[in-house]
Structure formats: C-alpha cells, structure tokens
C-alpha cells in the first residue's frame, strides 16, 4: 500500500466511515492503473468486456487543465460528473472562485477506490467538497437539495469527465435533468417564502382563537391504519371517472384537495376530508358556500384564510406545516400534528393519507397537465366565475383554451396510456414536489388512477380495477367518532400557550430597542475621525447583537418567517467580501452591511412585538 493511499484511508475512516467500510471490502477489478506518455498515471475502466481510458493517454493533467479553463469559473455552484484519478477536481479546486461550492458525482465506487492511490483527499475534505457515489436518483435529489445554497447562488456550471459521461451516457443525461428539477424546486420554494412576507405569520395570529376551538391532527395519527383511500384533485381527467367515487360508500377514505370539493359535492359525493394549505383568500372561495352542505371534515394548515376557520371551526382538524410560529404554538399545547409539505396542496394531502395510516392510496384528477386543452374539471370555482360572466359555453371553451395557449414555458410531456400531453414548468415543478415526498414515505403505496395527465412515474391502476380489488371487498368505515375528539384549547393548553407567547413578546420588545440603539450608533460613526479600535469594537457589538437573535433558534426562525430577505441580503453581501484580508476597509464594509441589515429588521421586530401581544390578548 503506497503512502498516499494509506493517508487517504485514515482520513476517510475518520471523516466518511460509511465509505471506508465499503472501500476496505472492495475487490477492484474495474479499474487498472497504467502510465501515460507524460509519465503520469492514467487508468483503464473495464465494463462488459470493453475497456475505456478514463484520462488522456498522453498528459492527463494537461487535459484536465484544458477542460477546467474552458468551463465557467465564475460559477458559485459546480457539479463535477466523474472523479477519475482526481486530475479534474484538483485543477478545479486550484482555479475556482472563493466560496464556490463543488459537488462530485461519481457512479462507481471502484473509481473512488482507484483515486485513493493518487489524489490527496485532504485537500477535498478541507475544501468541503460534496460527494455523491452511485446511481440512486432518490438519494441524488436529496443530496443536491442539501448542496444548494441560496446565500451564494448566482451561476451553476456542470463539468464532466468526458470518459465518465460517455461510459454512463444515460445516467449523465438523467443527472442534468435531476439538477435542473431540483434547482428549480429550491428556487421556487425560496421565492414563494420571500413573497409571503409577514402574511402567513399574521394569518396564524388572527386564526389563533379559532385554532384553539378545533381538533388537533395528531388525534388522527394512524387512526385508519390499513384502510385504502383516494386523493381527489380537480384536474381535467376527473370528469372521466368522478362518478365511480359514488361506489366507494365508506369502504375507503376519500380525501379531496380544496379545489375538488365543489365538483365532488355537485356530483353528490361527500369527501371524508378536504385538505387546505394555501393562505390566500382566493383559496377560501373553493370552500365558500358549501359549509352547510358539506358533511365531512377540513384538514387546515394553521395559516389559511381566517374565514375557513370561521365557517368550519367545529369540523376542522388543524395541522402544522413546519412554520416556526405554528411549531411554537404546537409545542406549547402538547403537539398538533405535523405535515411537512411543500409545493402544492396535493403534497399535503399525500402526507395526510400516510399520516392517518392508509395502506393503498389512489390519485384521481391528478393530471399535472392541460389534458384535452382544459385547466380543470367541471364544477370548480373558476368555472362558476366564468359562468357568472354571461359568456356562452362556446365562448367559455375558447377563453379557457386561450389561457392555456398563453402559458409561458409550456411543453409536451409523456402522459398515461403512452400518449403526450401539454404541461407547464409550474405544473411539472408541483409534480416533482409530490414525487420527492412520495419517495420518503415507506408505509403507504401510491397509485395513479387518473384517466389522463402526466403522472407517469408511479404505478397506474384503472379505477374499475381499484374498486374490484380494494374497495368492494372492504368493510364500511365509521367516521362518527371524529366529532367527539377533544379540542386543542383546554384550560391547561391555553395557559401554557400564553406563557410561551409572553416570553417571545418580551424578547422582541427588548430586541427592538437594542436594534434601534445599534442603528443610531452606526449612523453616528465617523469612519474618518473615529479610532480603528472604536470602529472594530462597534462592528463586534453589531455582530454580537445579530448573533443574539439566533441564540435561541426559534427567535431567529420567527423573524425569518416574517421575512428571509434581511438575512439573505446580509449573507450574500458578506460572502462577496474578500475574507483573506481582514483590514480596516474590510471592517468598514461589514459595518455598512450590518447597518443595512438592522434597518431592514427594525420594522419586522416591531411587527413581531405587536402581533405577539395581539395573540396574547386574543384568547
């Protein structure tokens, strides 16, 4: 064993023990080290009785330098496909910009093993290079999400080791698609949270008195274990098989997303649960006007439009969706029930189906596409609005089709029954959200029983087959006992919640004063006449105050729930500074960034202080 390999194995044993265990058991017959014309080591890779050179047979180092020099080195996130013996990665580390994040994706552990003889892994560990080994798409998606950083993101570059991309051509093409999907997903989620501002926080505060009169989702955990069920969305294909749901007759749990409630009720179908997540008032309209005729229960995220809580209080099971304020409330009252969904409401419905213990779940109306040139099925709120406009049926059809034709970034994709269907960037993102979440659910089986659309990644079962195999042979389920479940707002829970909210109110009341004070001091600072020692001390005081917000994590999370923009701007601006030369000019730049940060959070701390006081006095 050469000294480089011995040193690398010791490093991997200490830092990546899972990889070490695999390496020491490996009998590597895939990679053979040979000598290039330059005298440097190169390698042959063997696959299916063929051999491939991983690097140039002349000068692998020169080849690597050429590839890296012709790449976009202004990128802050670089995906490197193929490690080889490490020439490409070594060159990239030497030439990449400061704080650029690098992720190496290597399909073969045998190549990793071969690299240990030649590549100094200490450099990679010091540079915090991300590694992904293998072909598991599910784990790769998760790894890309962890690798991605919004605070530095501006430009992404994908660099390939030509031999690896050629050997694993199919996987490399899939990789490009996965990176594209996951980056879009992260960006969409981040932009959504930025756009929310303080609206969700204020919605939860205003809903609090009503939430305390509802039941907690946690009381339903595994309540229907082993039962089969349906998730109904309002996609265009629902029109084809909606009437089959009349045959379920309480032998399966019917879960509707909010947009599907009215179409179902109009066809005489009562979903047992309707899931609502979007905080906008427009989403309330999907439930408006059917509060008397709807006999089922609403599963509502704590930040939805207040009118939903007003109209359906007695029939609501409240859920939390990883929002910091919701989690604080939940912890104070002994738990509410977490559905950590993101994306569209169908993701929340899917998690709810798993949460209550359903064994087999069948999606219906989940097109993720404009099947037959329609936006939705018949009977939705949108159709009602269009009908009220006085347009004829033909005019309505033309209007609907014109809205679809005008959609930006639409594309034809694979559909069920081996057809093609028109979808959009946004709908495909929602599908990606759902599929990523399904991957992490182990106890529930999901099938697509939609009569069209783009959900082709999970097994498809025709609705007639589902009824015969899973429903007709099942016993009826009782839903009567749900009305007797206890409400959240017991006397003890209310007292506990008040205590927690008062603590948060006092923190932000005090912190607001401190932010006011530091802003005044930073404004009065004279960079020309004040001593360097005074300037440095003030910069440290500002840094300490910023860090104090996160001393108790939930305080920083509450402020970021209101708006992530201040900390996002702060981190991006400080990341642009040259941290290799911390002189007085650097300190002055930090002071400027700190002042801007505190000016941004000042009104937020006031809003948090005031809204928490409102919450305390609301019950």
C-alpha positions in Angstrom: 0.0 0.0 0.0 1.5 3.4 -1.0 1.8 6.2 1.4 -0.9 8.4 -0.3 -3.4 5.6 -0.1 -2.6 4.9 3.5 -3.1 8.5 4.4 -6.3 8.8 2.4 -7.8 5.7 4.1 -7.1 7.1 7.5 -8.8 10.4 6.5 -11.8 8.6 5.1 -12.1 6.3 8.1 -12.2 9.3 10.4 -14.4 11.6 8.2 -16.5 9.3 6.0 -16.7 6.0 7.9 -19.5 4.6 5.7 -17.3 4.9 2.6 -14.3 3.4 4.4 -16.3 0.3 5.2 -17.2 -0.2 1.6 -13.7 0.5 0.3 -11.8 -2.0 2.5 -14.2 -4.8 1.4 -13.7 -3.9 -2.3 -12.0 -6.3 -4.8 -11.4 -3.7 -7.5 -11.4 -5.3 -11.0 -12.9 -2.4 -12.9 -10.0 0.0 -12.8 -6.4 -0.6 -13.9 -3.7 2.0 -13.4 -1.4 2.5 -16.4 1.2 5.1 -17.3 0.5 8.0 -19.7 3.2 9.2 -22.1 3.9 12.1 -19.8 4.8 9.6 -17.1 1.7 10.5 -15.0 -0.7 7.7 -14.0 -3.9 7.3 -16.0 -6.4 4.5 -15.9 -8.4 1.9 -17.8 -12.0 1.2 -16.9 -13.5 -2.2 -17.7 -17.2 -2.7 -18.5 -18.9 -5.6 -20.3 -15.6 -6.9 -21.7 -14.7 -3.5 -23.1 -12.1 -1.1 -21.8 -12.1 2.7 -21.7 -9.4 5.2 -20.9 -10.5 7.5 -18.0 -8.0 10.2 -18.9 -5.7 11.2 -21.7 -3.0 8.6 -22.6 -0.6 11.5 -23.3 -1.0 14.0 -20.4 -4.0 13.7 -18.1 -3.1 16.8 -16.1 -2.9 19.0 -19.2 -6.2 17.5 -20.4 -7.8 18.4 -17.0 -6.5 21.9 -17.0 -7.8 22.5 -20.5 -11.3 21.3 -19.5 -11.4 23.5 -16.4 -10.1 26.6 -18.2 -12.9 26.2 -20.8 -15.5 26.0 -18.0 -17.4 28.9 -16.4 -15.2 29.5 -13.3 -17.4 32.4 -12.3 -20.0 29.8 -11.1 -20.7 29.6 -7.4 -22.1 26.0 -7.7 -20.3 23.5 -9.8 -21.3 19.9 -10.4 -18.4 17.7 -11.5 -19.6 14.4 -13.1 -16.8 11.8 -12.9 -13.8 11.8 -10.5 -11.4 9.6 -12.3 -8.0 9.8 -10.6 -8.8 13.3 -9.5 -7.0 15.4 -12.1 -10.1 17.4 -13.0 -11.1 18.0 -9.4 -7.5 19.1 -8.4 -7.5 21.6 -11.3 -10.9 22.9 -10.4 -10.0 23.4 -6.7 -7.0 25.4 -7.8 -8.9 27.7 -10.2 -12.4 28.0 -8.8 -13.5 31.3 -7.2 -13.6 31.7 -3.4 -16.5 30.0 -1.7 -17.6 28.2 -4.8 -19.4 25.0 -3.8 -18.4 21.8 -5.6 -20.3 18.5 -5.8 -18.6 15.5 -7.3 -20.9 12.8 -8.7 -19.1 9.5 -9.3 -21.2 6.5 -10.3 -18.5 3.8 -9.5 -17.0 3.2 -6.1 -14.2 1.4 -7.9 -13.1 4.7 -9.4 -13.2 6.3 -5.9 -11.0 3.4 -4.7 -8.5 3.9 -7.6 -8.3 7.7 -6.8 -7.1 7.0 -3.3 -3.7 5.9 -4.7 -3.1 9.3 -6.4 -5.4 12.1 -5.2 -4.8 13.9 -2.0 -8.2 13.6 -0.3 -7.1 16.0 2.5 -7.5 18.9 0.0 -11.0 17.8 -0.8 -12.1 17.4 2.8 -10.5 20.8 3.6 -12.4 22.4 0.7 -15.6 20.8 1.9 -16.3 19.1 -1.5 -19.7 17.3 -1.6 -19.5 13.7 -2.8 -22.2 11.5 -4.2 -21.4 7.9 -5.2 -23.7 5.6 -7.1 -26.8 5.7 -9.2 -29.7 6.2 -6.7 -31.8 9.0 -8.2 -33.8 9.5 -4.9 -30.7 10.0 -2.8 -29.1 12.2 -5.5 -32.1 14.5 -5.5 -31.9 14.8 -1.7 -28.1 15.4 -1.9 -28.5 18.2 -4.5 -31.0 20.0 -2.3 -28.6 19.8 0.7 -25.7 21.0 -1.5 -27.5 24.0 -2.9 -27.1 27.3 -1.0 -29.3 30.3 -1.7 -26.9 32.7 0.0 -24.2 32.2 -2.6 -26.3 31.1 -5.7 -25.9 33.1 -8.9 -24.4 30.8 -11.5 -24.4 27.0 -11.9 -21.9 25.0 -14.0 -21.8 21.3 -14.8 -18.4 19.9 -15.8 -18.0 16.4 -17.0 -15.1 14.0 -17.2 -15.6 13.0 -20.9 -14.9 9.4 -20.3 -17.4 9.0 -17.5 -20.1 10.9 -19.4 -19.5 8.6 -22.3 -19.5 5.4 -20.3 -22.6 6.4 -18.3 -24.3 8.4 -21.0 -27.9 7.6 -19.9 -27.1 8.4 -16.3 -25.4 11.7 -17.2 -28.4 12.8 -19.2 -30.7 11.9 -16.3 -28.3 13.8 -14.0 -28.7 17.1 -16.0 -32.5 16.7 -15.7 -32.4 16.0 -12.0 -30.1 19.0 -11.3 -32.5 21.2 -13.4 -35.6 20.0 -11.5 -34.0 20.2 -8.0 -32.6 23.7 -8.5 -35.9 24.9 -9.9 -37.7 23.4 -6.9 -35.3 25.1 -4.4 -35.7 28.5 -6.2 -39.5 28.2 -6.4 -39.8 27.4 -2.7 -37.4 30.2 -1.7 -39.2 32.8 -3.9 -42.6 31.7 -2.5 -41.3 32.2 1.0 -39.9 35.6 0.1 -43.2 36.6 -1.5 -45.2 35.6 1.6 -43.6 38.3 3.7 -45.5 38.5 7.1 -48.8 37.4 5.7 -48.7 33.8 6.9 -47.4 34.9 10.4 -50.4 37.4 10.7 -52.8 34.8 9.4 -51.8 32.3 12.1 -52.0 35.1 14.8 -55.5 36.1 13.7 -56.6 32.4 13.4 -55.3 31.5 16.9 -58.6 31.9 18.8 -60.3 29.7 16.2 -57.5 27.1 16.1 -57.9 26.6 19.9 -61.6 25.5 19.2 -60.5 22.9 16.6 -59.2 19.4 16.9 -55.5 18.5 16.6 -54.4 16.5 13.6 -52.3 14.3 15.9 -55.5 12.7 17.2 -55.9 11.1 13.7 -52.4 9.6 13.5 -52.7 6.0 12.2 -56.5 6.2 13.0 -57.3 4.5 9.7 -54.3 2.1 9.6 -54.5 -0.5 6.9 -57.5 1.2 5.2 -57.5 2.1 1.5 -58.2 5.6 0.2 -58.3 8.1 -2.6 -56.8 11.6 -3.1 -59.0 13.7 -5.4 -57.7 16.7 -7.3 -59.5 18.9 -9.7 -57.5 18.1 -12.9 -59.4 17.8 -16.2 -59.4 14.0 -16.2 -61.5 13.8 -13.1 -64.6 14.3 -15.3 -63.9 10.9 -16.8 -64.2 8.9 -13.6 -65.6 11.1 -10.9 -68.9 9.1 -10.7 -67.0 5.9 -9.7 -66.5 7.5 -6.3 -70.2 7.1 -5.6 -69.5 3.4 -5.4 -66.9 3.7 -2.5 -69.7 4.1 0.1 -67.4 4.5 3.2 -65.3 1.5 2.3 -62.4 3.7 1.6 -61.3 7.2 2.8 -61.9 9.9 0.3 -59.5 12.9 0.7 -60.2 15.9 -1.5 -57.9 18.9 -2.2 -59.7 22.2 -1.7 -60.3 22.8 -5.5 -62.0 19.4 -5.8 -64.6 19.9 -3.0 -67.2 21.8 -5.1 -67.0 19.4 -8.1 -67.5 16.4 -5.8 -70.4 17.9 -3.9 -72.1 18.9 -7.1 -72.0 15.2 -8.1 -73.4 14.1 -4.8 -70.1 12.8 -3.4 -69.0 13.7 0.1 -65.3 13.6 0.7 -64.4 12.5 4.2 -61.6 15.0 4.5 -60.8 18.2 2.5 -57.2 19.4 2.7 -56.5 23.2 2.6 -53.0 24.7 2.7 -52.8 28.0 0.7 -53.1 31.1 2.9 -54.7 33.3 0.3 -58.3 34.4 0.5 -58.8 33.2 -3.1 -58.4 29.6 -1.8 -61.2 30.2 0.7 -63.5 30.5 -2.3 -63.1 26.8 -3.1 -64.9 26.1 0.2 -67.2 29.2 0.3 -70.9 28.5 0.1 -70.8 24.7 0.8 -70.3 24.9 4.6 -73.9 23.8 5.2 -74.0 21.0 2.5 -70.5 19.6 3.3 -70.7 16.8 5.9 -67.0 15.9 6.1 -64.0 17.4 7.9 -61.5 20.0 6.8 -57.8 19.5 7.4 -56.4 23.0 7.6 -52.9 24.4 7.9 -52.9 27.0 10.7 -52.2 29.9 8.3 -55.1 29.5 5.9 -57.7 32.3 5.3 -59.5 33.1 8.6 -62.9 32.7 7.0 -62.2 28.9 6.6 -61.7 28.7 10.4 -64.9 30.8 11.0 -67.1 28.7 8.7 -65.8 25.2 9.5 -64.4 25.5 13.1 -66.4 22.5 14.5 -65.2 20.3 11.6 -61.6 21.3 11.4 -58.5 19.2 12.2 -55.6 21.7 12.4 -52.2 20.8 11.0 -48.8 22.4 11.2 -46.6 22.7 8.1 -43.1 23.4 9.6 -43.9 27.1 10.0 -41.9 28.4 13.1 -44.9 30.1 14.7 -47.1 27.0 14.2 -44.4 24.8 15.7 -44.1 27.1 18.8 -47.9 27.0 19.3 -47.9 23.2 18.8 -45.1 22.7 21.3 -46.9 24.9 23.8 -50.2 22.9 23.6 -48.6 19.4 23.6 -48.5 18.9 19.9 -50.9 19.5 17.0 -49.6 17.2 14.2 -47.0 17.9 11.6 -47.4 17.6 7.8 -44.1 18.9 6.5 -45.5 19.5 3.0 -44.3 22.0 0.4 -45.3 22.6 -3.2 -49.0 22.2 -4.0 -51.8 21.2 -1.7 -51.8 17.6 -3.2 -48.4 17.1 -1.4 -50.1 17.9 1.9 -53.0 15.5 1.0 -50.5 12.8 0.2 -48.7 13.2 3.6 -52.1 13.3 5.4 -53.1 10.0 3.7 -49.9 8.4 5.0 -50.3 10.1 8.5 -53.7 8.6 9.1 -52.3 5.2 8.2 -53.8 4.4 4.8 -52.3 1.4 3.1 -53.1 1.9 -0.6 -53.9 5.4 -2.0 -55.2 6.1 -5.4 -54.8 9.6 -7.1 -57.7 10.8 -9.2 -57.8 14.0 -11.1 -54.1 14.5 -10.6 -53.2 15.5 -14.2 -50.3 17.9 -13.7 -51.2 18.8 -17.3 -53.8 20.5 -19.5 -55.5 17.3 -20.6 -57.8 17.8 -23.6 -56.9 21.5 -23.5 -58.6 22.1 -20.1 -57.3 23.7 -17.0 -59.6 21.8 -14.5 -62.5 19.5 -14.3 -66.1 20.8 -14.4 -67.7 22.4 -11.4 -64.8 24.3 -9.9 -64.8 27.8 -8.5 -63.1 29.1 -11.7 -65.9 27.7 -13.9 -68.5 29.2 -11.6 -66.9 32.6 -12.0 -66.7 32.3 -15.8 -70.4 31.2 -16.0 -71.3 34.3 -14.0 -69.6 36.4 -16.6 -72.5 35.7 -19.0 -70.4 34.0 -21.7 -71.8 31.2 -23.8 -70.4 27.7 -23.5 -68.5 28.1 -26.8 -67.1 31.4 -25.6 -66.1 29.8 -22.3 -64.3 27.0 -24.1 -62.4 29.5 -26.3 -61.5 31.6 -23.2 -60.1 28.5 -21.4 -58.1 27.4 -24.4 -56.7 30.8 -25.0 -55.4 31.0 -21.3 -53.7 27.6 -21.9 -52.2 28.8 -25.2 -50.8 31.9 -23.5 -49.0 29.9 -20.8 -45.3 30.6 -20.7 -42.9 27.6 -20.7 -45.4 25.0 -21.7 -44.2 21.8 -23.1 -45.5 18.4 -24.3 -44.6 15.6 -22.0 -45.2 11.8 -21.7 -48.7 11.0 -20.5 -50.5 7.9 -19.2 -51.5 5.4 -21.9 -48.3 6.2 -23.7 -49.7 9.4 -25.0 -48.4 13.0 -25.0 -50.0 15.9 -23.1 -49.4 19.6 -22.7 -48.0 20.7 -19.3 -46.1 23.7 -18.0 -42.9 24.4 -16.0 -45.0 25.2 -12.9 -47.1 22.0 -13.0 -44.1 19.9 -13.6 -42.5 21.5 -10.5 -45.5 20.6 -8.5 -45.2 17.0 -9.8 -41.6 17.0 -8.8 -42.5 18.2 -5.3 -45.0 15.3 -4.9 -42.7 12.6 -6.3 -39.9 13.7 -4.0 -42.2 13.4 -1.0 -43.6 10.1 -2.0 -40.0 8.7 -2.1 -39.8 9.3 1.6 -43.0 7.5 2.5 -42.5 3.9 3.3 -45.7 2.5 4.8 -48.2 3.7 2.1 -48.4 2.5 -1.5 -49.4 5.1 -4.1 -51.1 4.5 -7.4 -52.3 6.8 -10.2 -56.0 6.2 -11.2 -56.2 9.5 -13.1 -57.7 9.0 -16.6 -55.0 11.1 -18.3 -52.3 13.6 -17.5 -48.6 13.5 -16.8 -48.2 11.5 -13.6 -46.5 8.5 -15.1 -43.8 7.9 -12.5 -45.9 5.8 -10.1 -47.9 2.6 -11.0 -51.2 3.1 -12.8 -54.4 1.3 -12.0 -57.7 1.7 -13.7 -60.5 2.9 -11.3 -62.7 -0.2 -12.2 -59.8 -2.5 -11.1 -59.3 -0.5 -7.9 -62.9 -0.8 -6.9 -63.0 -4.6 -7.5 -59.6 -5.3 -5.9 -59.6 -2.9 -3.0 -63.0 -1.4 -2.3 -65.8 -3.8 -2.8 -64.1 -6.4 -0.6 -63.6 -3.9 2.3 -65.8 -3.4 5.3 -67.5 0.0 5.8 -65.6 2.6 7.9 -67.2 4.7 10.6 -66.4 8.4 10.8 -68.9 9.3 13.5 -66.5 9.2 16.4 -64.4 12.1 15.0 -66.9 14.6 16.3 -66.1 13.5 19.9 -62.4 14.2 19.7 -61.1 16.8 22.2 -60.4 20.4 21.0 -56.9 21.9 21.3 -57.8 24.8 23.6 -58.1 23.2 27.0 -57.6 25.5 30.0 -54.1 24.0 30.6 -53.1 24.4 27.0 -54.2 28.0 26.9 -52.2 28.8 30.0 -49.1 27.1 28.6 -49.5 28.9 25.2 -49.9 32.4 26.9 -46.7 31.8 28.8 -44.7 31.0 25.7 -46.2 33.9 23.7 -45.4 36.3 26.5 -41.8 35.1 26.6 -41.5 35.8 22.8 -43.2 39.1 23.1 -40.8 40.3 25.8 -37.8 39.1 23.7 -38.8 41.1 20.7 -39.8 44.1 22.7 -36.3 44.2 24.2 -34.6 43.3 20.9 -36.4 46.1 19.0 -35.0 48.6 21.5 -31.5 47.2 21.0 -31.8 47.3 17.2 -32.9 50.9 17.4 -29.8 51.7 19.6 -27.3 50.0 17.3 -28.7 51.7 14.2 -28.2 55.1 15.9 -24.6 54.2 16.9 -23.8 53.0 13.4 -25.2 56.2 11.8 -23.2 58.4 14.2 -20.0 56.5 13.4 -17.4 58.6 11.7 -15.0 56.4 9.7 -12.6 59.3 9.1 -12.2 60.5 12.7 -13.1 57.6 15.0 -10.3 55.4 16.0 -9.8 51.9 14.4 -10.2 50.4 17.9 -13.6 52.1 18.3 -14.7 51.1 14.8 -13.7 47.4 15.4 -15.5 47.3 18.8 -18.7 48.7 17.3 -18.5 46.2 14.4 -18.2 43.4 17.1 -21.1 44.8 19.0 -23.3 44.7 15.9 -22.2 41.2 15.1 -23.0 40.1 18.7 -26.4 41.6 18.5 -27.1 39.8 15.2 -26.0 36.5 16.7 -28.1 37.1 19.9 -31.2 36.8 17.7 -30.2 33.2 17.0 -29.0 32.3 20.5 -32.4 30.8 20.9 -33.1 29.3 17.4 -36.8 29.9 17.5 -36.4 33.7 17.8 -34.4 33.9 14.6 -36.8 31.5 12.9 -39.7 33.7 13.8 -38.0 36.8 12.2 -37.1 34.8 9.1 -40.7 33.5 8.9 -41.8 37.1 8.6 -39.1 37.8 6.0 -35.9 36.0 5.0 -34.8 38.9 2.9 -32.7 40.7 5.6 -30.5 37.7 6.5 -30.4 36.6 2.8 -29.1 40.1 1.8 -26.6 40.1 4.7 -25.1 36.7 3.9 -24.9 37.4 0.2 -23.2 40.8 0.8 -20.7 39.4 3.4 -19.9 36.5 1.1 -18.8 38.9 -1.6 -16.1 40.4 0.7 -12.5 39.2 0.4 -12.1 37.5 3.8 -8.4 36.7 3.2 -7.6 40.3 4.1 -9.4 41.5 7.2 -8.2 45.1 7.4 -9.9 48.3 8.4 -11.5 48.6 4.9 -13.0 45.2 5.4 -14.4 46.2 8.8 -15.9 49.3 7.3 -17.7 47.2 4.6 -19.0 44.9 7.3 -20.3 47.9 9.3 -22.2 49.2 6.2 -23.7 45.7 5.6 -24.7 45.4 9.3 -26.4 48.9 9.3 -28.4 47.9 6.2 -29.4 44.6 7.9 -30.5 46.2 11.1 -32.5 48.9 9.2 -34.3 46.0 7.4 -35.2 44.1 10.5 -36.2 47.1 12.7 -39.8 47.3 11.4 -40.0 43.4 11.5 -39.0 43.3 15.2 -41.7 45.9 15.9 -44.3 43.9 13.9 -43.4 40.7 15.8 -43.6 42.5 19.1 -47.0 44.0 18.4 -48.6 40.9 16.7 -47.4 38.6 19.6 -49.1 41.0 22.0 -52.3 40.7 19.9 -52.1 37.0 20.1 -51.7 37.0 23.9 -54.9 39.1 24.2 -56.9 37.1 21.7 -57.9 34.3 24.0 
